[in-house]
Amino acid sequence: MIDGAALEELVAALPGSVSTTPEDLTQYSRDQGPVLQAALPVAVVRARSVEDVRTLLRWATRHVVPIVSRGAGSGVSGGAHATTGSVVLSLELMDRIVEINADDETAVVEPGVINADLNTAVAPYGLMYAPDPASYRWSTLGGNVATNAGGLRCAKYGVTRDSVLALDVVLADGTLISTGHRTFKGVAGYDLTALMTGSEGTLGVIVGITVRLRYLPRSVHTLAAFFDDFPRAAAGVLAIGRARVQPAILELLDGRTLEALDGAHGSDLRRRGGSLLLVQTDGYGAGAEAEAIRGVLVELGAIVDEEGSEEAERLVDLRRHSRGDEVDDLYRVGEDVAVPRSRLVSYVAALEDMARRHEVRLKVVAHAGDGNLHPTFWVERSEGAQAQERLEKALDESVRCALDLGGTITGEHGVGQYKRRWLAWEQSPEVLGLQGRIREVFDPLNILNPGKAIVS
């Protein structure tokens, strides 16, 4: 535990940046993920500069204090949960867009920049930042990089790692390093930028990010393809792939998700079909690509409508809200597995079988273009502890099944605290051991987000 003298030293070193109020300790103690062991931090530091971060980490090294870094707290795997005796480092005030270079198609930002704000800033140049997690309106670029976040446009543009060129990182002892390059190509040495991206704050604190920008599409076409059931819609994903057409967005929503969206937002999606395949093409060939996709899906029995710009934006926005809000009378767990696209239909059928056998309810949404599914199981809290046990069994089985089909325990949300229990199901002891040794090189005292992301 931190003694009083050490805390006083921190307050003196970072005047005006350290808070120990009960309100702040509670507010910054967790992200949106499930809480396995609730803990309050000893203090919250709101950094305003790189030097603030370096000062904090030098102090933490001297006193061997765990540091949990966070942005907006939008993560859903517990990666930013406080741990016992920790100090939470908030990077939300480091929110400057340092540079936009339209000719190089790059931007340099601080970690607290909101994803949507960067897109607003680069749009006048005819550019966009492609990764767009559902939380893009409030999640930070630092958090996106730390978790290697995905989003709806992953089908065409990839995940965050595919758009990160260089990073400025403060190591556990306060050393500042720069990784990567400002060019799109570069193969000098080990790719430490890629290693840092998705490391969930366990190797260093990201304080600067150079990203690659993409061209803002001149034309966008959105198709809403309604199928009678979810397996047929999943088959539509494979049919689009076989047609060799690359949509920018390819999202899959089952009937229960459509019902939930209708109830929450007053839409009429469930009336239009039993499941929805939401497809968006972009670029100069968007119209031709949309027509090719329409033909493929109609052959499979879908009712396909091309949405006008306003309705298209509404449909995409509804998809971003499809995970739903927490409901007090439900005990609900959602996951983030990915499987090879060729196994989508098999996995969806297996999920529905699991829900029946374990007597739990299920809804599924998916970034279908890259096989990333978000199944959500739930029961009524009034059903008691036995129902919760059934729920956990269904969840474990869904993860095992994804791995058996050649998939992964997390496609984009990260391991955090919550999914460490499954990591050894996917990775061998040799791989786990190697990751632990890599972590020791960067953080020999194990003070950077301990108990998260890897098993060591």
C-alpha positions in Angstrom: 0.0 0.0 0.0 1.1 3.6 -0.6 2.1 5.4 2.6 1.1 8.9 3.4 4.5 10.3 2.6 4.6 8.8 -0.8 1.2 10.1 -1.7 2.2 13.6 -0.5 5.3 13.3 -2.7 3.0 12.6 -5.7 0.7 15.5 -4.9 3.7 17.8 -4.7 5.2 16.5 -8.0 1.9 16.9 -9.9 0.1 19.9 -8.3 -3.5 20.1 -9.4 -3.5 16.8 -11.2 -4.0 14.3 -8.3 -7.4 13.6 -6.8 -8.3 11.4 -3.8 -11.9 12.4 -3.5 -14.4 9.5 -3.0 -16.3 10.6 -6.1 -13.3 10.5 -8.4 -12.0 7.2 -6.9 -15.4 5.6 -7.6 -15.8 7.2 -11.0 -12.4 6.1 -12.3 -12.4 2.7 -10.6 -13.8 0.7 -13.6 -14.7 0.7 -17.3 -17.8 -0.8 -18.8 -16.7 -4.5 -18.4 -17.8 -7.0 -15.8 -16.3 -6.5 -12.4 -14.7 -9.7 -10.9 -13.1 -8.0 -7.9 -14.2 -4.5 -7.1 -11.4 -2.2 -6.0 -10.9 1.5 -5.6 -7.7 3.2 -6.6 -5.6 5.1 -4.0 -5.6 8.1 -6.2 -6.5 9.4 -9.7 -4.0 11.4 -11.8 -5.3 13.4 -14.7 -2.2 14.0 -16.8 -2.0 17.1 -19.0 1.3 16.4 -20.6 3.9 13.8 -21.5 6.1 15.1 -18.7 3.2 14.5 -16.2 3.1 10.8 -17.3 6.9 10.5 -17.0 6.8 12.0 -13.5 4.1 9.6 -12.4 5.8 6.6 -13.7 9.2 7.5 -12.2 7.3 7.9 -8.8 5.5 4.6 -9.3 8.8 2.8 -10.0 10.4 4.3 -6.9 7.5 3.2 -4.7 6.5 0.1 -6.7 2.9 1.3 -7.2 0.6 -0.3 -9.9 -0.6 2.1 -12.6 -3.8 1.6 -14.5 -4.1 3.8 -17.6 -7.4 4.7 -19.1 -9.0 7.0 -21.6 -12.8 7.4 -21.6 -13.4 4.1 -19.8 -15.5 2.7 -22.7 -13.8 -0.7 -22.7 -15.9 -3.8 -22.0 -13.4 -6.3 -20.8 -12.2 -4.8 -17.5 -8.9 -3.6 -18.9 -9.2 -0.3 -17.1 -10.5 -1.6 -13.8 -8.6 -0.4 -10.8 -6.7 -3.0 -8.8 -5.9 -2.9 -5.1 -3.4 -0.2 -4.2 -3.2 1.2 -7.7 -3.2 4.7 -9.1 -5.4 5.3 -12.1 -3.8 7.4 -14.8 -6.4 9.3 -16.8 -5.2 10.5 -20.2 -8.5 12.2 -21.2 -7.1 15.7 -20.8 -4.3 15.0 -23.3 -6.7 15.7 -26.2 -4.8 17.8 -28.8 -4.8 17.0 -32.5 -1.1 17.9 -33.0 -0.9 17.8 -36.7 -2.9 16.9 -39.8 -0.8 16.3 -43.0 -3.3 16.0 -45.9 -0.6 15.2 -48.5 1.0 12.5 -46.4 -2.5 11.4 -45.3 -1.5 11.2 -41.7 -2.4 12.8 -38.4 -0.6 13.0 -35.1 -2.7 13.0 -31.9 -2.5 12.8 -28.2 -4.2 9.8 -26.6 -7.2 11.6 -25.2 -8.5 12.7 -28.6 -12.0 11.3 -29.2 -12.3 9.1 -32.3 -15.2 11.1 -33.8 -13.4 14.4 -33.2 -10.5 13.3 -35.3 -12.9 12.4 -38.1 -14.6 15.7 -37.9 -11.2 17.5 -38.1 -9.9 15.6 -41.1 -13.2 15.5 -43.1 -12.6 19.0 -44.7 -9.4 17.5 -46.3 -11.5 14.7 -47.9 -10.0 12.2 -45.4 -11.2 9.9 -42.6 -9.8 7.8 -39.8 -11.2 4.4 -40.7 -11.5 2.4 -37.4 -14.9 3.1 -36.0 -15.8 1.2 -32.8 -19.4 1.4 -31.6 -18.2 3.8 -29.0 -16.5 6.1 -31.5 -18.4 9.2 -30.3 -16.8 9.0 -26.8 -13.9 6.5 -26.9 -10.4 7.9 -27.1 -7.7 7.1 -29.7 -5.4 6.0 -26.9 -7.9 3.5 -25.6 -8.6 2.3 -29.2 -4.9 1.7 -29.7 -4.5 0.0 -26.3 -7.2 -2.6 -27.2 -6.6 -2.7 -30.9 -10.3 -1.7 -31.3 -12.3 -2.7 -34.4 -15.6 -1.4 -35.6 -18.1 -1.6 -38.4 -15.7 -0.6 -41.2 -13.3 -3.5 -40.3 -14.5 -5.5 -43.2 -12.7 -3.2 -45.7 -10.3 -1.1 -43.6 -9.1 -3.5 -40.9 -8.7 -2.8 -37.2 -6.8 -0.1 -35.3 -3.4 -1.7 -35.8 -3.8 -1.4 -39.6 -4.0 2.4 -39.2 -1.3 3.1 -36.6 2.1 4.1 -38.0 4.0 5.3 -35.0 3.7 5.7 -31.2 5.2 7.7 -28.4 5.3 5.6 -25.3 6.4 6.1 -21.7 7.9 3.0 -20.3 7.4 1.8 -16.7 10.6 3.7 -15.5 9.6 6.9 -17.1 11.7 6.5 -20.2 10.1 8.1 -23.4 10.5 6.1 -26.6 9.2 6.5 -30.1 8.3 3.5 -32.3 7.4 3.1 -35.9 7.6 5.7 -38.7 5.5 8.3 -40.5 5.7 6.4 -43.8 3.2 3.7 -44.8 6.0 1.2 -45.4 8.9 0.5 -43.0 10.5 -2.8 -41.9 13.5 -1.7 -39.8 13.8 -3.8 -36.7 11.1 -5.5 -34.7 7.6 -3.9 -35.1 7.3 -2.5 -31.6 4.4 -0.3 -32.8 2.3 -3.4 -33.6 3.4 -5.0 -30.3 2.3 -2.0 -28.3 -1.0 -1.8 -30.2 -3.4 -4.1 -28.3 -1.1 -4.5 -25.3 -3.7 -3.0 -23.0 -1.4 -0.7 -21.0 0.9 -3.6 -19.9 4.0 -2.6 -21.8 3.9 1.2 -21.6 1.7 4.3 -21.6 0.8 5.6 -25.0 1.2 9.4 -25.1 1.4 10.1 -28.8 -0.1 8.4 -31.9 0.6 8.8 -35.6 -2.2 7.4 -37.7 -2.8 6.7 -41.3 -5.9 8.4 -42.8 -8.0 7.1 -45.7 -10.0 8.8 -48.4 -13.4 10.0 -47.4 -15.7 8.1 -49.8 -17.4 10.2 -52.5 -20.2 7.7 -52.9 -21.8 5.4 -50.3 -24.6 2.8 -50.9 -26.4 1.0 -48.0 -28.4 -2.1 -48.5 -30.8 -3.6 -45.8 -31.2 -7.3 -46.6 -33.9 -9.0 -44.5 -33.9 -12.8 -44.3 -36.4 -15.2 -42.7 -33.8 -16.4 -40.2 -30.3 -15.9 -38.9 -28.6 -18.9 -40.5 -29.7 -17.8 -44.0 -28.4 -14.3 -43.4 -25.1 -15.8 -42.3 -25.0 -17.8 -45.5 -25.5 -14.5 -47.3 -22.1 -13.3 -45.9 -20.4 -16.3 -47.5 -22.3 -15.6 -50.8 -21.0 -12.0 -50.9 -17.5 -13.3 -50.4 -17.8 -15.8 -53.1 -18.9 -13.0 -55.5 -15.6 -11.3 -54.7 -17.2 -8.0 -53.7 -15.7 -6.1 -50.8 -18.2 -4.1 -48.8 -17.0 -1.5 -46.3 -19.6 -2.6 -43.7 -21.1 -6.0 -43.4 -23.2 -6.4 -40.2 -25.5 -9.2 -39.1 -28.3 -8.8 -36.6 -30.6 -11.6 -35.5 -34.4 -11.4 -34.8 -34.1 -10.9 -31.0 -31.7 -8.0 -31.6 -34.1 -6.4 -34.0 -36.9 -6.7 -31.5 -34.8 -5.1 -28.8 -33.9 -2.2 -31.1 -37.5 -1.7 -32.0 -38.5 -1.6 -28.4 -35.8 0.9 -27.5 -35.8 3.1 -30.6 -39.3 2.8 -32.1 -38.0 1.2 -35.3 -39.9 -1.5 -37.3 -37.0 -3.8 -38.2 -38.4 -7.0 -36.8 -41.6 -6.5 -38.9 -39.4 -6.4 -42.0 -37.8 -9.8 -41.4 -36.3 -12.4 -39.1 -32.7 -11.2 -39.4 -30.9 -8.3 -41.0 -27.7 -8.2 -43.1 -26.7 -4.6 -43.2 -24.3 -3.9 -46.1 -22.5 -0.7 -47.1 -20.3 -0.2 -50.1 -18.2 2.9 -50.6 -16.0 4.6 -53.2 -16.4 5.4 -56.9 -17.6 1.8 -57.5 -20.1 1.7 -54.7 -23.2 1.6 -56.9 -21.9 -1.3 -59.0 -20.8 -3.2 -55.9 -24.1 -2.7 -54.2 -26.0 -4.0 -57.3 -23.8 -7.1 -57.4 -24.4 -7.8 -53.8 -28.2 -7.2 -54.2 -28.3 -9.9 -56.9 -26.5 -12.4 -54.8 -28.7 -11.9 -51.7 -32.0 -11.9 -53.7 -31.0 -15.3 -55.0 -30.8 -16.5 -51.4 -34.3 -15.3 -50.7 -33.6 -11.9 -49.1 -35.8 -8.9 -49.4 -33.3 -6.2 -50.2 -33.9 -2.5 -49.9 -31.5 0.3 -50.7 -31.8 3.0 -48.1 -31.6 6.7 -48.6 -28.9 8.6 -46.8 -31.0 9.5 -43.8 -32.4 6.1 -43.2 -29.1 4.5 -44.0 -27.4 6.6 -41.3 -30.2 5.6 -38.9 -29.7 1.9 -39.6 -26.0 2.1 -39.1 -26.5 4.1 -35.9 -29.0 1.5 -34.6 -26.4 -1.2 -35.3 -23.9 0.7 -33.1 -26.5 0.6 -30.3 -27.4 -3.1 -30.7 -25.5 -4.4 -27.7 -28.2 -2.6 -25.6 -28.1 -0.9 -22.2 -27.8 -2.7 -18.9 -31.2 -3.7 -17.5 -31.6 -4.0 -13.7 -33.8 -7.1 -13.9 -31.6 -9.0 -16.2 -28.3 -10.9 -15.7 -26.6 -10.6 -19.0 -23.2 -11.6 -20.4 -21.9 -10.7 -23.9 -18.9 -11.9 -25.8 -16.6 -11.0 -28.6 -15.4 -14.2 -30.2 -14.4 -14.5 -33.9 -14.4 -17.6 -36.1 -13.3 -18.1 -39.7 -16.1 -16.8 -42.0 -16.6 -20.2 -43.5 -17.7 -21.4 -40.0 -20.2 -18.6 -39.4 -23.3 -20.7 -40.2 -22.0 -23.6 -38.1 -21.2 -21.4 -35.1 -24.6 -19.6 -35.2 -26.4 -22.9 -35.2 -24.3 -24.1 -32.3 -25.1 -20.9 -30.3 -28.8 -21.4 -30.8 -28.4 -25.1 -29.6 -26.5 -23.9 -26.5 -29.2 -21.4 -25.6 -31.9 -24.2 -25.8 -29.9 -26.7 -23.8 -28.9 -24.3 -21.1 -32.3 -22.6 -21.0 -31.0 -19.1 -21.5 -32.0 -16.4 -23.9 -29.7 -15.4 -26.8 -29.3 -12.6 -29.2 -26.4 -12.2 -31.7 -24.9 -9.4 -33.7 -21.8 -9.7 -35.8 -19.2 -7.9 -37.7 -19.9 -10.6 -40.3 -17.3 -9.4 -42.8 -14.5 -10.6 -40.6 -16.3 -13.4 -38.6 -16.4 -11.4 -35.4 -19.5 -12.2 -33.4 -21.0 -10.7 -30.3 -23.4 -13.3 -28.8 -25.2 -12.1 -25.7 -26.8 -14.6 -23.2 -29.2 -13.5 -20.5 -31.6 -14.7 -17.8 -34.0 -12.9 -15.5 -32.4 -12.1 -12.2 -35.5 -13.3 -10.5 -34.6 -16.8 -11.6 -31.8 -16.9 -9.0 -28.4 -18.4 -8.7 -29.1 -21.5 -10.7 -30.0 -19.5 -13.8 -26.8 -17.5 -13.5 -24.8 -20.8 -13.3 -26.6 -21.9 -16.5 -25.6 -18.6 -18.1 -22.0 -19.0 -17.3 -22.0 -22.6 -18.6 -23.5 -21.4 -21.9 -20.9 -18.6 -22.1 -18.0 -21.0 -21.5 -19.3 -23.4 -24.0 -19.7 -20.6 -26.6 -16.0 -19.7 -26.2 -14.9 -23.4 -26.4 -16.9 -23.9 -29.5 -15.4 -20.8 -31.2 -11.9 -22.1 -30.5 -12.8 -25.6 -31.8 -13.9 -23.9 -35.0 -10.5 -22.2 -35.4 -11.5 -19.0 -33.8 -10.4 -16.7 -30.9 -11.7 -15.6 -27.5 -11.6 -11.9 -28.5 -11.9 -10.3 -31.9 -11.6 -6.6 -30.8 -12.5 -6.0 -27.2 -9.3 -7.2 -25.7 -8.6 -9.7 -22.9 -8.6 -7.2 -20.1 -9.4 -8.7 -16.7 -12.5 -10.7 -17.6 -11.2 -13.0 -20.3 -7.9 -14.0 -18.8 -9.6 -17.2 -17.6 -9.9 -18.3 -21.2 -6.6 -17.3 -22.5 -4.9 -20.6 -21.7 -7.6 -22.3 -23.8 -6.4 -20.5 -26.9 -2.6 -20.1 -26.3 -0.1 -22.8 -25.5 2.1 -22.7 -22.3 5.1 -21.8 -24.5 3.3 -18.8 -25.9 2.0 -17.7 -22.6 5.5 -18.0 -21.1 7.1 -16.0 -23.9 4.5 -13.2 -23.5 5.3 -13.1 -19.8 9.0 -12.7 -20.5 8.4 -9.9 -23.0 6.4 -8.1 -20.4 9.2 -8.5 -17.9 11.6 -6.7 -20.3 9.3 -3.7 -20.5 8.0 -3.8 -16.9 10.3 -5.7 -14.6 8.4 -4.6 -11.5 5.0 -5.6 -12.9 3.5 -2.2 -12.2 1.7 -1.5 -15.5 -1.9 -2.7 -15.4 -1.1 -5.9 -13.5 -3.6 -8.8 -13.7 -4.7 -7.8 -17.2 -4.3 -8.9 -20.8 -1.9 -11.8 -20.4 -1.3 -14.7 -18.0 2.2 -14.6 -16.5 
